[in-house]
Amino acid sequence: MKKILITGSNGQLGNSIKKLEIEYPNFSFVYTDVADLDITNKQDVITFFEEGKFTHAINCAAYTAVDKAQEEFELAKKINAIGPTNMASASRKTKCQFYHISTDYVFNGKKYVPYKEEDACQPPSAYGKTKLIGEEMVLQVNEKSIIIRTSWLYSEFGHNFMKSMLKFGKERDELKVVFDQIGTPTYATDLARAILDM
């Protein structure tokens, strides 16, 4: 029986994993959010991992307020870099496979074809910088960690671009949105299933 820790379980991806739990009868899930486990507290994370005896840990916790990260850089860095690093370190110590969810914001966004893993990372935003710092720190403390970059998550849970567009489409005769961004919307349940299959 695999015992899997999910942090940030009240977000889109965490809720999508909960939805799929029934499809994975050989997995035992432990769901946490900040009230249950503060990933930015190193000692709490180590204790939680040691007592939990997890075989796998999936970090879905993140600071995701892209625009606000500029003014709250240290907070964003604490959640997006320090927290995952604490988890990666505890995973290594307890021989638990660690999966960390990152973002395409680690790239500069100027490429007009899909990015590949080996493309250079040049995040222009504070949010992207904190996520890249997180990736680098995670791999420094636990090189066996798996980093999964995703983009534009949407689901039936929480707030997301897709739900906003559907809502505004019902309320307005005309939609006005920025057209200087290119992305690949990712259905959170598809991502959740891919991670659990891994």
C-alpha positions in Angstrom: 0.0 0.0 0.0 1.4 3.4 -1.0 0.9 6.2 1.5 0.7 9.5 -0.2 0.9 13.0 1.4 -0.9 15.8 -0.5 -0.1 19.3 0.6 -2.2 22.3 -0.6 -5.1 19.8 -0.8 -7.8 22.5 -0.8 -6.7 24.0 -4.1 -7.6 23.0 -7.7 -5.1 20.2 -8.0 -5.5 18.9 -4.5 -9.3 18.7 -4.9 -8.9 17.0 -8.2 -6.7 14.3 -6.6 -9.4 13.8 -3.9 -11.9 13.3 -6.7 -9.8 10.6 -8.3 -9.0 8.8 -5.0 -11.6 6.1 -5.6 -9.8 5.0 -8.8 -6.6 4.2 -6.8 -7.6 1.6 -4.2 -4.0 0.7 -3.5 -3.1 4.2 -2.4 -3.8 5.7 1.0 -4.0 9.5 1.0 -3.3 12.0 3.7 -4.6 15.5 2.7 -3.2 18.6 4.4 -3.5 22.3 4.0 -1.8 25.1 5.8 -3.9 24.6 8.9 -2.7 21.0 9.2 0.9 21.4 8.1 2.9 24.7 7.6 5.4 23.6 5.0 7.5 26.7 5.7 8.3 25.3 9.2 11.2 23.0 8.6 11.0 21.1 11.9 7.2 20.6 11.6 7.7 19.2 8.1 10.4 16.8 9.3 8.3 15.6 12.2 5.2 15.2 10.0 7.2 13.1 7.5 8.8 10.9 10.2 5.6 10.2 11.9 3.6 9.8 8.7 5.9 7.2 7.1 4.8 8.3 3.6 6.0 6.5 0.5 5.2 9.5 -1.7 4.5 13.3 -1.2 2.9 15.6 -3.8 3.3 19.3 -3.1 0.3 21.1 -4.5 0.8 24.1 -2.0 1.8 27.3 -3.7 1.6 31.1 -3.6 -0.3 31.7 -6.8 -1.2 35.4 -6.8 0.9 36.2 -9.8 0.4 40.0 -9.8 0.6 40.4 -6.0 3.9 38.4 -5.8 5.8 41.6 -6.8 4.8 43.3 -3.6 4.8 40.2 -1.5 8.0 38.6 -2.9 9.4 37.3 0.5 6.0 35.7 1.3 5.8 34.2 -2.2 9.4 32.9 -1.9 8.7 31.4 1.5 5.7 29.4 0.2 7.1 28.6 -3.3 10.7 28.0 -2.4 11.4 27.5 1.3 8.3 25.2 1.8 9.0 22.8 -1.1 12.7 22.7 0.0 11.7 21.6 3.5 9.5 18.9 1.9 12.3 17.8 -0.4 14.7 17.6 2.5 12.3 15.6 4.7 11.5 13.3 1.7 15.1 12.5 1.3 15.6 11.8 5.0 12.6 9.5 5.1 13.1 7.9 1.7 9.9 9.2 0.3 9.5 10.0 -3.4 8.8 13.8 -3.7 6.8 15.4 -6.5 6.8 19.2 -6.7 4.3 21.1 -8.9 5.8 24.1 -10.6 4.8 26.4 -13.5 5.6 27.6 -17.0 6.1 31.0 -15.5 9.7 30.0 -15.0 10.1 30.8 -18.8 10.0 34.3 -20.2 6.8 33.7 -22.2 8.3 35.0 -25.5 8.4 31.6 -27.3 5.5 31.0 -29.6 5.8 27.2 -29.7 5.5 24.9 -26.6 8.4 25.0 -24.2 10.5 21.9 -23.5 12.1 20.9 -20.2 15.6 21.9 -21.4 14.7 25.4 -22.5 16.4 28.2 -20.6 14.5 29.5 -17.6 14.2 33.3 -17.6 11.2 34.3 -15.4 10.3 38.0 -15.9 7.8 38.0 -13.0 8.4 37.9 -9.3 6.1 34.9 -9.1 8.1 33.0 -11.8 11.3 33.8 -10.0 10.0 32.4 -6.7 8.9 29.2 -8.5 12.3 28.8 -10.2 14.2 29.4 -6.9 11.9 26.6 -5.5 12.8 24.2 -8.3 16.5 24.8 -7.9 16.5 24.5 -4.1 14.4 21.3 -4.2 16.8 19.6 -6.6 19.8 20.8 -4.5 18.6 19.1 -1.4 17.0 16.0 -3.1 18.1 15.3 -6.6 15.6 12.4 -6.9 12.7 14.9 -6.6 10.4 15.1 -9.6 9.4 18.6 -10.8 6.2 18.9 -12.8 5.6 22.2 -14.6 2.0 23.0 -15.5 0.1 26.0 -16.8 -3.3 27.7 -16.6 -5.0 25.2 -14.4 -8.8 25.0 -14.6 -11.3 22.8 -12.9 -14.7 22.9 -11.2 -12.9 23.9 -8.0 -11.8 27.4 -6.9 -11.2 30.4 -9.1 -9.7 30.1 -12.6 -9.7 31.8 -16.0 -12.0 29.3 -17.6 -14.7 29.7 -14.9 -14.4 33.5 -15.1 -14.9 33.4 -18.9 -17.9 31.2 -18.6 -19.4 33.5 -16.0 -18.7 36.7 -17.9 -20.0 35.0 -21.1 -23.4 34.6 -19.5 -23.4 38.1 -18.0 -22.1 40.2 -20.9 -22.7 40.8 -24.6 -19.0 41.3 -25.2 -15.8 40.1 -23.5 -12.6 42.1 -23.3 -9.5 40.3 -22.3 -5.8 40.8 -22.7 -4.3 39.2 -25.8 -0.6 39.4 -25.1 -0.4 36.0 -23.3 -0.2 32.5 -24.8 -0.8 29.5 -22.6 -2.0 25.9 -22.5 -5.0 25.5 -20.3 -4.6 22.3 -18.3 -7.6 20.5 -16.8 -6.6 19.8 -13.2 -8.1 16.3 -13.2 -6.0 15.3 -16.2 -2.9 16.6 -14.4 -3.9 14.8 -11.1 -4.4 11.5 -13.0 -1.0 11.9 -14.7 0.7 12.4 -11.4 -1.0 9.5 -9.7 -0.2 7.2 -12.7 3.4 8.3 -12.4 
